[in-house]
Amino acid sequence: MQGRESTMPPIDLWESYFDATGIIAALAGPGVHGDVVEFGCGYGTFTIPMARRTSGTVYALDIDPLMVSATTGRAEHAALRNVVVERRDFVARGSGRATGSVEFALLFNILHIEEPVALLNEVHRVLVPSGRLGITHWIHDARTPRGPSLEIRPRAAQCRAWAEEAGFEVAWHGDLPGSPWHWGMVVERH
């Protein structure tokens, strides 16, 4: 089942809200030396720059068949052989990744779902010790051009508390390049 208020706008509009390559650089650093799982890949906006920044495989998950098709097409067009796109209800069925098998994970604009701590627990399960998770979300401001309603839109402090509840430690939190409507955070599994 798709999370509440998770429908996607047209791709051109969606991708005008941020600098995907800059966000990946800010959150993943110079690169990731292992597998990555992306929960809710959408159009593949972040999948493609992430795949170019890792020596491992990017497992891009989404429940929407249209998003799966879009991401698959973009990965093929970019001739990226390290992207595996899967239609999956990861909220109900988990990520399908083995425990402790992933170096990095992405939760971008998704923690407004009904059970954010359960999703963070799944991410914690699949990450290796000291594995990292990049989180972004819309800032809590009614002037943002999009995003979930303010009643369910989490603030960075709330996401931090949820991440800590799931066993993460915050490594970084701040502004994202070219993305005035979003904040970013990196948490580490301990």
Secondary structure, DSSP 8 states (H G I E B T S, - for coil): ---TT-----HHHHHTS--HHHHHHHHHTT-BSS-EEEES-TTSTTHHHHHTTBSS-EEEEES-HHHHHHHHHHHHHTT-SSEEEEE--HHHH-----TT-EEEEEEES-TTSS-HHHHHHHHHHHEEEEEEEEEEEE-S-TTSSS-S-TTT---HHHHHHHHHHTTEEEEEEEE-TT-TTEEEEEEEE-
